[in-house]
Amino acid sequence: MSTTESSVGIVSAQQALFDVPLDLACGKTLTSYQLIFETYGELNAAKSNAILICHALSGHHHAAGRYQPDDKSAGWWDSMIGPGKPIDTRRFFVVALNNLGGCHGSTGPSSINPATRQPWGSAFPVVTVPDWVTAQARLADRLGIDRWAAIIGGSLGGMQALQWSIDYPDRVANAIVIASAPKLSAQNIAFNDVARQAILTDPDFHGGDFYQQDAIPRRGLRLARMLGHITYLSDDGMGEKFGRMLRSGEYKFGYDVEFEIESYLRYQGDKFSDYFDANTYLLMTKALDYFDPAKDHGGDLVAALKKATANFLVASFTSDWRFSPLRSRELVQGLIAADKRVAYGEIESAHGHDAFLMTDQPYVDLMRAYLDRVAKEVAA
Amino acid sequence: MSQHSATTLRPDLRLIADWIPARARVLDLGCGDGALLAHLQSHKQVVGYGVEIDVGNIARCVTAGVNAVQGDLEAGLADFHDGSFDHVILSQTIQAMQHTEEILLEMLRVGREAIVTFPNFGFWENRWQILQGHMPVSETIPYQWYDTPNIHWCMLGDFEALCAKNGIGVLERVVMNEGRRIRFLPNLRGSLAFYRVARHA
């Protein structure tokens, strides 16, 4: 796919350094850290047209456009962000960052710990969704953004949008929470733990300090990603794409790759283990597991949501079983009971959890309708 | 379109709107493109939510500035707490529902009052078409028998009997035809029935 006129075009990342200590939920403090981010579009004079994009488990700050004209692929949400697209960069100033603990340029386990001049590794503190939101708020301060026109995220990203609306009600006009949940179910945590066990038990993991050993726990990462991938697709979607297709057309009666689905999963796993950091994967899954904004309110989600003043768009996908529509409905019920303004779409899709990254027409239309309204609110 | 003026609102919706007091909490079941709720928000400052099965209509509600959640009324109103609305509206839909009695009970679980409207099967034109040997097709019933979504037809007395059976009282009834109120022989001369009902105290 070449760069089209609806692309933000060539982009580059920026760094922001913070030396005001950040107190984390785990009780530890990060004395200094950096966040890497990209922006698309122009901030208007009133600074009212800013949109924050929050990434999911394996995401990062490169959400749209390309670094080089011949980059094989564009940013991870290029289908949604760009001139004329639902998150229209002719109207909005879009900010996408890599969260703390990430492995794409923001301070994380693979960064150098200034105290030891060694990679943080196992010493990097566990970070939570509220921690990320605090760090994002500081980035907003740095960019001169008092109030986001919208904060948007899918999956773990949706949790950040929701947390923002509770922690900084005055700073979020709209929260768009896609394929997400107000907290994970036991089944969802279970999947995360199997993924973590794959990494933690890889002999190359070295208790998280594998950088100094010149090792990479590839097998663990690969298994974690393969498992994750299965849960991001729907049974029907997988069946449609791969069925029982064999690579060579016949059984080989061995354990090498035979079925196309095996080939696909192994390829995805290998690719992932080449660029993703094992400690970051562990951190991200823990952030998912711990997320539960109702916990501070005695488990009462409605009480937690009372503080929010944002308007909400909640969307889920019918074939998503990792973050099923029921989890989104749980949030919608809470929002209604808390008297919040909300629109909820339960979109017919065969793409499973991955649908939030896809372009099923009703999904795109709903996003476009909602963001048109946001643009009108801020006169963008 | 965030503004629906009283003049552009469909006549049957206008009548419903007249029944809603200012600042009420309103739930509109099968809210379509949100026209009624948008009108009530701008004219009566209501707090409104809509339920709609079609995602395209959810997007239209968003454009109209109306709260709307996608859902199937046949599955009940589990998204809404007991007694959380003043008025729950079901407009020209009850005759197309599988779970007719259940939805009526659900409406009065989540709301203090229910407003139900439906095409009156007892309307003389319908009776006339039946006498001629055909299922009725008219402005309020614009379907052939083989493609109609309407599965539970009733006349005024039938609906009132269902209410009575469930301890529900009729607070107000209006019957209309072609936008005019029918007071004389309503079950014969009225094509559209409007009921405001509540549980007996």
Interface residues (C-beta under 8 A of the other chain):
Chain A: L313 R329 V332 Q333 I336 A337 D339 R341 V342 A343 Y344 G345 E346 I347 E348 P362 D365 L366 R368 A369 Y370 D372 R373
Chain B: V47 Y49 V55 G56 I58 A59 R60 C61 V62 T63 G65 N67 A68 V69 Q70 G71 A78 D79 F80 H81 S84
